[in-house]
């Protein structure tokens, strides 16, 4: 039969191997979130997820978090005129462009922890096993449990 073609790598990017020290790799990836205070928001999500916070030694314009394994991260970048999104969306208002979702095993305990750290539960909750919250800078995020 026909041989499948090998998947080409992204040009200009070298795929690392799991056996390589993560800090020696150059194939990190992740979303970057706009915020007026990157380090504060990195510390919120770092505490929520028990992830390492990076960038505290920088100039305050960017920070990040990572789970301590692999090469995925969430970045935070300073935007002075940041407008928090309205959720659920409304015509003519700033809408969210994306949101973070995290699977948990105890939804109510996870929600309480997030609120204790400064999150706010959204009034509109359309899904039974998902809770939408707003982080301290107004970004919606979801905690969900598999049923």
Helices and strands as residue ranges (DSSP letters): G 22-24, E 32-35, H 38-49, E 52-54, E 62-66, E 73-78, E 100-103, H 107-116, E 120-121, E 130-134, E 140-144
